[in-house]
Structures are given as C-alpha cells and as structure tokens.
Amino acid sequence: MLVLRRRMGETIVIGGGIEIEVMEISRTRVKLGVTAPRDVPVARKETIAVAAENRRALELVAEGAGEVAETLRLLGLALPGHP
C-alpha cells in the first residue's frame, strides 16, 4: 500500500485518468473529490458489499417468486401482476 500525505487542494493522480483531490479537512474527516472517466466505477467500499447483498436478495426473490405467489394464492392473497 502506498501512503501519501496531501494538504487541502492537493491532488493525487492514478493512471493518468483518475484524480483524487483533498477538498476539505475537519477534525475527524477528510472530504475527497474524485474525477474519473465515466466507464470507471467509483464507490465507497462499504456500499459495494451492500449492493452485492441487495443483488443476491433480488435473485432469491426472483427464483422464489412463483412459490411466494402460490403461497399467497393459497392464503387468499395475491401479488400484483399474479392471478
């Protein structure tokens, strides 16, 4: 891991196409600005795990949608779009 020190307004360049600028420094946080090509995803690390969990949950729902619809039908309830 490369560790760099930067002051407010200073920038780090990665691969020539990505820039990270220190926008603001407070006592407990640093605000960074990221400039990157549109085809380069930029996200906070903790949101990537949440997005993966959400995708998996949607896959499980899609796989079991027929079973859920049938259970609801048996209970006298109905899902929107399902008879």
N, C-alpha and C positions, 0 to 999 in steps of 0.2 A: 504494500500500500504506500502510495506517495502521499506525504503530508506537506501541505503548503500553508503558509501564513499570508493572509491578504488583509488589506485595510479597506474601509468603505470606499466604493467607487473603483476598486481594482478588479481585474478580470483574469480568469483562467481560461485558456483555450485548449480544447480537446480535439485532436484530429483535424484541426483547421475549420471544421464546420459547426462546432459546438462551443458556445461561450457561456461561462458562469461568472456572473458579476455579484459582488457583495453590495447589496442595495441599502441595508440598514443593520446596525448592530445595537442590541439592547443588552441589558444586564444578563438575561438568560437565553436570548435567542439571536439568531443571525437570519436575516431575510436575504435570500438569493434570487437573482433573476437568471433565467436560462433562455438562451437563444439557440435554437437548433433547427435543422431542416424539417419540413413537415412530415417526412417519412420516418423520422426518428422519434419513437415514443419517449415521453418524459413524464415520470410519475414519482410520487413518494413511495418508498419501498413498502410501507405498511399498507398502502392501498392495493398493491399488487396481490397480496395474499387474500384480501377481502374480495377482490374481483374474481379470483380463482375459485373461492368458495361459492360465490354467487353463481358463477357459470356451472359449477357442479350441481348446485341445488336446482337450477333450471333444467339441467339434463335429467336429474332424478324425477322432477315433476313431469317432464315430457314423457319419460319412459313409463311412468305410472299413471298418466292422465286417464287412460281408459279404465283402469282399475278404480280410480277415485270416482270417475263419472258413474261407473256401475254401482259402487257402494252408495253413492248419493241417491241414485235412482231407486235402489232397494229401500233406502230410508225415506223415500218420498220427496227428496230434494232434487234439484237439478243444477248443473253447472251452466253458465251462459254458453250458448252455442252447442250444447249437447242435449238431445231429446230425453 
